[in-house]
Structures are given as C-alpha cells and as structure tokens.
Amino acid sequence: MTATAQTPPPVPFDPIRPLMGVEEEYFVVDPVTRAVTPRAAEVAKRAAAVLGERASTEIIRFQVEAKTPPCADSADLAERLREMRAAMASAAAREGLAVVASGTPVLGDVVPPPIVDDPRYDLGIAAYRTLHDEQSICAGHVHVHLPDRARAVLVGNHLRPWLPVLIAMTANSPLWAGRDTGYAAWRVLCWNKWPVAGPPPYFAEPEEFDRLVATLTDAGVLVDPGTVFWDVRPSARLPTLEVRVADVPATAGESALLAAVVRGLVVTALERVGDGDAGPRPPEALLRAAYWQAARDGMDGHGIDPLTGERHPAADRVGALLRHIRPALELTGDLDMVTERLARLGGEGTGAARQRAVHARRGLPSDVVDHLVGHFTA
C-alpha cells in the first residue's frame, strides 16, 4: 500500500519565546573590480548544496537571498546566521566571486538593473516600470511566529511608531554606485517610492487589512497579494508577522540583534493586543517624517518621535525602545545580548557609519567593498 503524504502539524505557538527567523539579501561582487556582477544564479546554485531551499536568487541578477530556519533561542539564531553567511561566502568564492551585506550597491553599473526572466517579474515590470531602476537594494527581514493572522495585523499597529528607530539602528546603505548619497539608509528612500511600501497603514480591525489588499489588487496597484511591500505585514505564506524595514545588516551579529529586538517588540505588542489595545495611531505625516530623518542620519543625528513630533538624539530613541521592550527581553532571555550589542553599536557606529569611515581614509569605494567582504560573517 502506498503511504499517503500528510501535512505536518502546525508548530505550537509559544507566547513567551515565539520562533523567529531571518531572511537576508546580499550583493554578488567581482573581487577584482569590486562592482556588483549579475552572477547570482551561480552562487545560489552552489550555496543550495549546503543550504537547500534556504538559498535562492532574487529579482535582480546581482542578488542572492538566504534564510535561517526558525529559532527560539537568540544564540542559536546568531550561529545559524553565521553558518548561513559562511555558506554563501564559500559558494561565491568557489565561483571566483564574493558577497557583501550592504543595503545598496557600493560600485557597479546598476541602472537599469538586470532583472531575472520570470513571468511574475514581467507583470511587475509592466505595472511599475522604471521604479525597478532603483531595485538593486538589499534588506533584512525578520519573521516572528504568531498564532493567527488577526493578531498579526493588530500587533503591526503597535510596531509602527518604532520602525524609524529600527531604520536608524540598521542603517547600512550610504553609497550608491560610487557616490555618497548623504543618507545613512538610502535604500529606505528608494523603496518608499513604491505604491504599497514603507510604513503600513493603521488597521482598526484585522478585516480592514484584507479589504484594503483586495481593493488595491482590483485597482491594479498590486500584481498579487505577495506584492504588498509594507514594512510590517502578515506573511502571505507563513504563520508569521514579517518586519521588512531594515537594511540588510553588515554583520551576522547585528542581524541577530535586529531579530531579538523585533521579537521583543512583537511580544510586548501581543500582550497589549490581548488586553484589547489596538495600538497607538501616530499622525501619518509625523511617521513619514520620522522615517526620513532616520534614513538620513541613522544613529548620528536626531530622531523624531512620531507620536509627539519631538526631536531627540537618536541614541535616546534607541534607549526609549529598549525601555519599552525590556520586560519582554527579560522573558525571552535576550536582555543581556541586546543591551551588550546596542552598547557596541553605539561605540562602533552603524554599518553606514563604518562604511563612511572606511571611505574617508582614501576616498576609494573599493575599500568599502573590501571592508564589507571582510566583515560579512562577523
């Protein structure tokens, strides 16, 4: 008798330490010219020998993507991130290439970018046209397990005021094709041009999310529900809330920090949703202004509190975030790690600050690429 395949049972939800996972996009670069090169398919194929389906290509031929498995423990996640990046770096080296974690391409001829042949991407090109010219951008996405889609939508409301702080913490895209943009997170500005990207709307009830997505799809704004690119969204494929606001962090350690902070925000929000709190509602103009300020200055300037409009040193905004999620971090066991890594971030600077420091020594973007290659698995 032939055995019948069975759907695996759902993973039990842990409200104290929900599972988390990370998706990261990287640029493939030529180690001689240091420019991005459209050979992502070769790197992803080699990496798949180690990572399986967790290694893949992306829409642009310069990019590869890798995913961690779900993890409950932050130390385990950090190790998985290092292993994942090491596998990608090894695969690239065997092709005579390298990979870097930067939100934007430091060097290369990137406009228009070489887009992978795919019918779905063809639909996107027809809909969004030259918006794809600045699609050579790499982000870091964090997934946190939640028990249902309804709570995921309401938890997203609570995360909205803190998204600018996450932008500032992870800023890692100051250069674009050899030029300093003047921004710490230029990727954020590129991405926010898209019609359904940037900070998500406030949803008074979960059903409002589905109604809006259906309306946008019917209006031709979306190719399909998977092209909802808001920085916080219920995953279209997984029982998770996906937070997509960050530049890909320069190091595996910073990526683990981001994931722990995002989980802390989700655990904090989940308790409030359980108490009937649908979340604060900052004015949209202030939230967008806070996004812009964070993308411009990273941790080296001020941040706007989108609930009040007040400006504070960016480090103070990070301190407010830590106080907000401290009880959750104590529950998840992440408080010491997050506190230590935030202190290190304050001392060493963000990925953007470090890129600029390297660039300032000799004025050579190629030095920045070498720096990123050297710190990829740190």
Secondary structure, 3 states (H helix, E strand, C coil): CCCCCCCCCCCCCCCCCCCEEEEEEEEEECCCCCCECCCHHHHHHHHHHHHHHHEEECCECCEEEEECCCECCHHHHHHHHHHHHHHHHHHHHHCCCEEECCCCCCCCCCCCCCECCCHHHHHHHHHHHHHHHHCCCCEEEEEEECCCHHHHHHHHHHHHHHHHHHHHHHCCECEECCEECCCCEHHHHHHCCCCCEECCCCCCCHHHHHHHHHHHHHCCCCCCHHHCEECEEECCCCCEEEEEEEECCCCHHHHHHHHHHHHHHHHHHHHHHHCCCCCCCCCHHHHHHHHHHHHHHCCCCEEECCCCCCEEEHHHHHHHHHHHHHHHHHHHCCHHHHHHHHHHHHHHCCHHHHHHHHHHHHCCHHHHHHHHHHCCCC
